[in-house]
Amino acid sequence: MTELLLAFDRTGGELTARLTRALRDAVRQGRPPAGGRLPATRVLARDLGLARGTVVEAYAQLVAEGYLVSIPGSGTRVADGVAPAAPPAPPPTAGHPVRYDLAPGTPDLSAFPRAAWQAALRRALADTAHSGLGYGDPAGRPELRAALAASLGRVRGAAATGRQVIVVGGVAQGLALLVGQLRQHGHHTLAVEDPCSPGTLGLLRAHGIEPVGVRVDAHGLDVAALAATGSRAVLVTPAHQYPTGVVLAPGRRAALIAWARATGGLVVEDDYDAEFRYDREPVGCLQGLAPDHVVHLGSLSKTLAPGLRLGWAVLPDAWVDGFREAKRYTDLGCSVLDQLAFARLLADGGHDRHLRAVRARYRGRRDALAEALARYLPDAAVRGVAAGLHLHLDLPDGCAEAEVVAAAAGLGVRVEPVTPMRLGSQGAPAVVLGYAALPERALAEAARLLGQAVTASRGRRPAGAGAPPGGRPARAAGRRR
């Protein structure tokens, strides 16, 4: 075969990635079929007006993925057994298409440092002995554990050695493993901030431990309310509480550590959004204040990409061995090459450079969304602006949360309601808006449409029907964030 029709944008960066996707799609569509020959790299490069190296890299990637085979003397062909994909199902007629997805939790995946990561992977492949690709320590590669201990000490004020750091498949796996350890130590409940991420609540219950809500106010977790629960373990997001965006105040930090020391309790610190500070200096992690009473959890899901499934747990000495064995019997350890690539990014400053770049991008997007909300929803209170990748929006009086969410969806804007995140606390109707994944112009348009949704929601409700049960006082109580 000497010709192949490929449709893709040849301008701008990431040509190799776009060509790889176009070739992969062609193979999936049966163009050419299994066993069919692809054009020579020199021929395809000439036809597409690309550098030959770009085509060579795309072919090599698809060979690695199993779509193509390279046969000396016979060229590059579609691998046997690759069948055309079934045609996509027609879109459902019910529901509304999402034009602007403001659901929190996903960074700008287009910002992933592909070139730096690829270079780090290549170095890992070149430098790793054959024996290093076997089953290793389930706690993780020593290079990465040492690099993480050093990095966390430098940028988060942690006090840890490489032994105390265990590499996990994201915060979710770290928390799941920790729940198993808590149960072995006789814990049947875990105190959590109220409101709290629904995903976290579901994870805890799925692993057999019941979350107990502790209210959050303008200073963060209420430690006196925590003490009243009788729980001996608590999960907190002190750097940027989810969903309210509150930073745990210094007095509350001290009180929480004092509670842990007095009760022999355990503080589980999810270092959520700690890397993204805009309007103030970063706050050091709790673990550095009391290494014997705090488990520190972090991941690359917001700084790089959730698909990497890489994170870490920094544990008190007494918890390390049990946690390490739990990790062994869960999956035998995380991807060696990904660990080594990340270790190299930490060591050569690549990760820090990436964070500086995306902080500037995210700050611009936060500013664009906040300014648009002030323009189109002047009666709504915006919280959590100093850090993170989301804003917390208290809806104006006269709004019903569910109606606003539905009206926004009807206009193509997805937002997350706060009510499902509450365990027992009362609060004003509110939504959470993630801004990391959309450009500034799209965020401004999404805010305009959300303003329309709020207006439509208020217009459908009779006078006096917008406040929660109990009227205006309930809204005031809901400000205990």
Secondary structure, 3 states (H helix, E strand, C coil): CCCCCCCCCCCCCCHHHHHHHHHHHHHHCCCCCCCCECCCHHHHHHHHCCCHHHHHHHHHHHHHHCCEEEECCCEEEECCCCCCCCCCCCCCCCCCCCCEECCCCCCCHHHCCHHHHHHHHHHHHHHCCHHHHCCCCCCCCHHHHHHHHHHHHHHCCCCCCHHHEEEECHHHHHHHHHHHHHHHCCCCEEEEEECCCHHHHHHHHHCCCEEEEEEEECCEECHHHHHHHCCCEEEECCCCCCCCCCCCCHHHHHHHHHHHHHHCCEEEEECCCCCCECCCCCCCCHHHCCCCCEEEEEECCCCCCHHHCCEEEECCHHHHHHHHHHHHHHHCCCCHHHHHHHHHHHHHCHHHHHHHHHHHHHHHHHHHHHHHHHHHCCCCEEECCCECCEEEEECCCCCCHHHHHHHHHHCCEECEECHHHCCCCCCCCEEEEECCCCCHHHHHHHHHHHHHHHHHHHHHCCCCCCCCCCCHHHHHHCCCC
